[in-house]
Amino acid sequence: MVSEAAQPTLGELRSYLRFMGWTEQPPGPAGALWTRGSTRIGVPSTADKALISGVLARLAAAEHRTQKEVSAAAKYLLFDVTHLRAANDARIIDAIPLETGVKILASARAMLRATATTARWERAHIASNYSKLGDDVVRQALMGHTQKGSYVIPVLVPIPEPPEPDLHQPTLDHAHEELHRAPSEPFERRVVRTFAQSMQAVRELVVEPAKAPSINDVHELVYRGVSREFCTALARILEQRAIGEFEATVDWAAAVPAPETMPRSVAIEAEASVLVKSAAEKLRQQKVDPSRVFSGTIVQLRHDHADDPFGEIAVATVLQGHAAEVLVRLRLPQYLEAWDWHSQGRAVLVEGNIRRAPGKPLRVDEPTRCRPVDEMMLPQHQLPSSAMPIPRQAADQRQLER
């Protein structure tokens, strides 16, 4: 039996049932009947622990899973969970020095707050200009119980329940359609993705080269959401004597498609604290103008006719603190790659002049760069085939197949 503390709430249970394709019938005084095919499960209208346990048991039988698995799936359906692990050579078991634990918690919050701001407006140095919307996400975040056997703090960021799919919109199974639309990435997911991007960018551009970042590296760090404040908070954790390594592992909320190629776990050794502090100083000194570079998820793909050598994508992003969509014109081979990036849930980084005209959508007609954000984070031999250049002949064949 699942413990009461681990049980999902009625709201979480109903969201899970909807997500899994169950249909709610008209409710009665005691609850409602949910159906999927020929299977029926009654869900109570009041949060009775014993009744909820019975619902979970029937769900587990219907899904051929354990009750514990179903309970966890329902409870965390709408949460991105980042597990922050502190470890040392002797393996921290059950306890950690109080001072170290306090600094880890404070620094972890500072890191999340920094990325909640840079997810809205990339900048090298935040100072006191934190995003109000980003701070709202941080205030809604929860801290789970530390895990036995090591010092792991789960940080839970709630994700809004996605809208019901529009049955009139073409899906990825209808790639031959001229126009495809998809929901925008929730800002809360963008915050957690920026946190994961930032950890990996620091690893790739600061820790592994084992030298102070160049000016170009600083620009790349900022474009991926890293700020001075993020690096300063990370360095404070790495400087703790009880810490040998700090690791962040993300379990993405199942209700919102996760980026398939984003590294799930990133670890940084304590010895890198000097390098991370050096990066923080470079970020403080360097002025970076991100106005020509933006990132986000692809929410629209358009190709008007078979003979057109260009396609167009729309990228949902944040420009100067405001949500925006930018149309990006791509040559056909890269446009076909963009279908793969979209189906894999990969955010893209676009560089180019943004054309603004009254009453017209924002546009980038000739991007100097349009690639997945995580592409630089994968060794060349691990890049998915969609990240490799496509010969024109192969691209034309793929267009015919679509």
Buried (B, 14 or more C-beta within 10 A) or exposed (E): EBEEEEBBEBEBBBBBBBBBEBEEEEEEEEBBBBEEEEEEBBBBEEEEEEBBBBBBBBBBEBEEBEBBBBBBBBBBBBBBBBBBBBBBEEEBEEEBEEEBBEBBBEBBBBBBBBBBBBBBBBBBBBEEEBBEBBEEBBEEBEEBEBEEEBBBBBBBBBBEBBEEEEEEEBEEEEBEBEEBBBBBBBBBBBBBBBBBBBBBBBBBBBBEEEEBBEEEBBBBBBBBBBBBBBBBBBBBBBBBEBBBBBBBBBBBBBBBBBBEBBBEEBBBBBEBBEBBBBBBEBBBEBEBEBEBBBBBBBBBBBBEEEEEEBBBBBBBBBBEEEBBBBBBBBEBBBBBBBBBBBBBBBBBBBBBEBBEEEEEEBBBEEBEEBBBBBBBBBEEEEBBEBBEEBEEEEBBEBBEEE
